[in-house]
Amino acid sequence: MNFSTAVQEFRQALPGTDAFKRVRVQCEQIIRNVPEHATMCFVIGEFCRAYVLFYEDQEVSPEFAHRVKAQLLGYMDCLEMALTSEDERAMSAALNQVVADYAGSRGLI
């Protein structure tokens, strides 16, 4: 399992809590097997954990589910692009951007 595979599988998945659970499991696998990607996967995994915790037992509108999926995909795409650059500064900047954006959009999740 690698991060690019997790991104592609999530992109193809339906926007529901099962897809977020799957990403979290994949992130946990990556953390164990590719420790240099641990911080990135922890951030994405925690986003997924929060979404499932808040919305698993609630009915959400399709629009909301698609919006949150798009938000997570945006974060994942940003991190994947930085990861492919193999530049530690780009990775750090991407992580900072994702965390700042997520913290600034807390009303969404």
N, C-alpha and C positions, 0 to 999 in steps of 0.2 A: 504494500500500500504506500502510495506517495501522495503529496498534497495535490498535484495536478489531477490525479485520478479522482480524488475526493471532490474537487471542484467540478469536474465534468459530470460525475454521477449526480451531484446535487443540482446542477444545471438541468439535467434531464428529469429529475424527480418532480412529483406533484408537490405543490406548496402546502404541506401539512406537517404536523408534529413528527410523524414518522421519518420524514426526510431530515429534519433537524436532529433527531435521535441518531440516525445513521451517521451524519457528519460528526457528531460528538464521539461516537465509537471509533470512527476512522481517525479522528484527531488523537484519541487516546492511544491507538495503535502506533501512529506516527511518533508520538512523544516517546513511547517505549523503544521504538526501532530506529529513529533518526533524531537523536537528542539535540542536534544543532537546529532543528525546526521546532523545538519544544515551546518556545515563547509564542510563536506564531499560532501554533495549534492550540495552545492553552487559551489564547484570546478568542479564537473562533469557537472552540469547544464551550467556553463559558457563555458566549452569545447564544449558542444553541441550547445550553442547559437552562438559561434564563427564559428563553422563549417557551420551551416545553413546560417548565415549572409554572409559568404564568397562564399559558393558554391550552394546555393539554385537555383539561376538562371543561373548556368553555367553547361556545360556538363563536367563531369569528367569521367576518364577511370574507368572501373570496377576494375582494379588493385589498383588504388588510393583509391577508395571507400572501398575496402576490407582492404587495409592497414590502413586506418584511423579507420575503425570499429575495427580492431584488436588492434590498439593502445588504443582506448577507453576501450575496453574489458579488456585489460591488467591493465589499471588504476582501473577499477571497480573491477576486481578480487583481486587486491592488497588491496584495501580498504575493500572489503567484508571479506577477510581473517583476516585482523586486527580487523574488527568489531566483528567477531565471537569469537575472543580471549577474548573479553571484557576487554582488557588491554589498559588503556588510553595512556600509553607510546608507545605501538605498533601502536595505531591509529594515534598518533602524528607523529611517524616515517614514517608510510605509507603515510600520507598526505604530509609530507615533500618530500618524495621520488617521489610522483606523480607530485607535483608542480615543483620540480627540473627537472624531466624528461620532462615535458611539456614545461617548459621555455627553455630547451636546444634543443627542437625539433621544435621550432617555424617555421622552413621552411616547415614542413609538412602541417600545417594549417595556 
